[in-house]
Amino acid sequence: MIEAGSSLEWQEVPRPPGDTAPPGHETILFRSHDRMFSCGFWRRVPETGALEPPFHEIMCLLEGSVAIDRRDGSTLSLGPGDVLAAPHGSRATWRSLAPVRKFWAVHHGP
């Protein structure tokens, strides 16, 4: 069980080539035996990058604000408490406007 104020073990997340922002960090709370499903927390300073996950991801923003620029020209604005589904094959641009902390759950598979 994770409680408020719990100490978490944060690991540095590899950055994409050319990314000059400080690295992000994550802590994995659960990973299934077959490694197809996992969930955890992620944090990073403001950044802009591709949102093209190689897996299905559901995320809940806990802190910060994010703009998701969709390929159709529209923009989604997210803040604490908002949930975003990013299925494998989706393509958008992620712009975090303030430091972000999110809960994520991913599934690697069809």
N, C-alpha and C positions, 0 to 999 in steps of 0.2 A: 504494500500500500504506500502511496506517495501522499505525504501530508504537507501542508503549508510549512515552509521553512526547512523542508527536507534537504539534505545535502545530496547533490546529484554529481555524477562523474561525467564531465563534459569532455568530448573528443573534438579535435579540429577536423572540419570538413574540407576535403580537397577542393580547390578552386578551379574553375574552367581556365583553359589557356587564355592569357591576356587579361585576366581579372586582377586588377591592382588594388581592390578594396581589401581591408583586413579580412582574414578568414572567418567563416562562420563556425559555430560549434553545435554539436548535437549530443543528446544522451538517448540511448535506446532503452526503452522501458520493457519491451517484450519483443521476442522474435520466435516465430513458430519453429518447430523441429525441422520442417522441410524448408525453412528460410523463405517461404513464399509470402508471409505476412509479417509485418513488424510495425511498431508504433513507438513514438517518443516525442521529445521536445527539440526544437531548433531555435537558434538565435543568431542574429547578424546585424551589423550596422547597415545604414541605408546603402542601397545598391540598385543597379538596373541590369537585367539579364533576361535570357530566354526562359520561358516557362514551357518546357517541352519534355515532360517527365517520361523516362523509359519504363514506367510502371503506372498503375492506377493510384492516385493519391487523394485523400480527403484531408483537409487541414482546417484547423480552427485557430484564428488569430487571437492571441492572448494579450499582446501589447504591440503598439505601433500602428502605422497606417500604410496601406499598400494601394497602388493603382495597377490594375490589370488592363493593359491595352490589347484588345482583341483584334484579330485579323480583319474583322468587318468594319473597323474604325471606331467602334464603341469602346468605352472605358468603364470598368467596374471599380468602385471605390470600396475598400474593405477597412474595417477597424476592429477593435477588440470585440469578441463575441461572434463575428461573422465567420461563416463556414464556406469553404471553396472546394468544389470537386474538380480535379484535374485528371481526367482519364488519360491513359496511354494514347498517344496520337494527337492530343490537343496541342495547340500552338498559340502562344501569346507572349507578351512582354511583361515581365514583373518589374515594377518600380516601387521599392520601399522608400517611403518619404520620411521615415523615422526609424530608429532601431526596432527590430521586429523580434518577437518571441511567438512561436506557434506550437501547437500540438499537431502532430501528423500521424497518419496511418497509411501504409502503402501495401499494395498487393502486387506481386510479380506473377503475372499469368494472364490467361485469356479473360 
